[in-house]
Amino acid sequence: MVTVADIVAHLRERYPESTAQGWDAVGLTVGDPAAAVRRVLVAVDIDPAVVAEALEWGADLLLTHHPLFLSGTTTVAATTPKGRMVHDLIGAGVALYTAHTNADIAPGGVNDSLAELLGLADTVPLEVLEPVDHPDAHPGSGIGRVGTLAEPLSLRGFGELVAGRLPATEHGVRIHGDLDRSISRVAVCGGSGDSYLDAARRAGVDAYLTADLRHHRAAEAGAMPGAPALVDVAHYASEWPWVPSVADRLAAAFDVAVRASRLVTDPWTVRLASTNLGGSR
């Protein structure tokens, strides 16, 4: 019999909880370690739609990338959205485990999954973690990844590659740069990555793919000499490639059924085209 504790031990080995950022909230949030696991659902977010999918499918364990409680709380009353999810999970006997920033940095984690989906080869971390600061981190751990496309593409072609391989969202794919520019060396950072714009420039890449790029940071970075083209996608989409990747690994390691959730949980549900033609570039 496979238990919650068995799968948690496996995940802790792959993504040591001690390597998560100090502000993060990772690990077992709901559930009995001794409980049996026959079905595991993997998702980016923990939200009511994902919880409903877990209950409908009969999952015993829900593995998410984003935590349920990222900041302090004083209640899990069922009258609150998060409290309702806790009650639903406990009532159905579904455990909840989260691997967040510890899964971002680990080999085979979020950023390696994103790089692999885009076909990047010879990948290395965009920013390497120093072992002295992270003694439990696996070799090769670090922020983001840098790799090379199998063959150069125009920036337009690279954008189309991204749009075709990441989940479709209303956000879509936003690009800053000359669409005819040749792209070969690429940096990626799943999730909010504008803190690493300078690192991408120092790495000498042709393009930097991430999410949540802010107006001023993107404008300033794009104006720097030697700046890479910028490709901005939805936060959810940039981290989703990890979901089927870790699902496959769990299915190979344990005699359990594992499902990668296909629910799009990006919070932006509608995008309207601008009709005011007064502005110009």
Secondary structure, 3 states (H helix, E strand, C coil): CCEHHHHHHHHHHHCCHHHCCCCCCCEEEECCCCCECCEEEEECCCCHHHHHHHHHHCCCEEEECCCCCCCCCCCCCCCCHHHHHHHHHHHHCCEEEECCHHHHHCCCCHHHHHHHHCCCEEEECCEECCCCCCCCCCCCCEECEEEEEEEEEEHHHHHHHHHHHCCCCCCCEEEECCCCCEEEEEEEEEEECHHHHHHHHHCCCCEEEEECCCHHHHHHHHCCCCCCEEEEECHHHHHCCHHHHHHHHHHHHCCCEEEECCCCCCCCCCCCCCCCCCCCC
